[in-house]
Amino acid sequence: MEYEHAIVKFEGDVAVLLCNGCGIKITEGTKHEDREHYCTMCMSGNCKAKFKKGN
């Protein structure tokens, strides 16, 4: 499955939706919209995590 906006990685056979801002795991599965998704901390502007390239 191809995503244009959502960042989805596979851990084994489980799809994991990642935050577009910092890269942390938001949820598992493929039932989400293909749009940018952000964790609560990124949405509040208080996230200190940096997106990890190569996840």
Phi and psi in degrees as a GROMACS rama.xvg file:
@    title "Ramachandran Plot"
@    xaxis  label "Phi"
@    yaxis  label "Psi"
@TYPE xy
-97.9325  138.308  GLU-2
-122.392  135.876  TYR-3
-91.6926  -35.3054  GLU-4
-117.208  -41.5337  HIS-5
-72.1103  144.791  ALA-6
-102.572  111.487  ILE-7
-123.35  126.606  VAL-8
-117.512  156.024  LYS-9
-108.821  129.72  PHE-10
-109.33  95.8555  GLU-11
70.2516  -120.376  GLY-12
-106.016  13.1936  ASP-13
-105.318  126.081  VAL-14
-80.7927  136.14  ALA-15
-124.429  124.547  VAL-16
-87.0747  127.105  LEU-17
-110.007  154.009  LEU-18
-67.1042  132.499  CYS-19
-69.2913  -20.0827  ASN-20
-87.2913  -48.5539  GLY-21
-121.232  -14.3457  CYS-22
88.7196  6.70383  GLY-23
-76.6034  158.967  ILE-24
-70.2064  128.506  LYS-25
-100.247  -48.2861  ILE-26
-160.692  168.415  THR-27
-105.812  154.843  GLU-28
107.431  176.953  GLY-29
-117.583  8.83084  THR-30
-92.4659  76.9029  LYS-31
-152.596  162.351  HIS-32
-75.2187  149.065  GLU-33
-83.9701  80.0807  ASP-34
-144.611  172.862  ARG-35
-72.105  136.621  GLU-36
-120.543  138.527  HIS-37
-129.417  144.686  TYR-38
-72.746  166.57  CYS-39
-58.1623  -40.3184  THR-40
-67.7517  -40.2722  MET-41
-65.7015  -39.8272  CYS-42
-65.6388  -30.1678  MET-43
-85.0973  -10.9201  SER-44
82.8381  9.13776  GLY-45
-107.702  11.5602  ASN-46
-76.7494  130.123  CYS-47
-102.945  -7.5625  LYS-48
-74.2421  148.916  ALA-49
-110.082  145.589  LYS-50
-63.2665  129.395  PHE-51
-93.3149  111.06  LYS-52
-67.6686  142.165  LYS-53
86.1961  11.5437  GLY-54
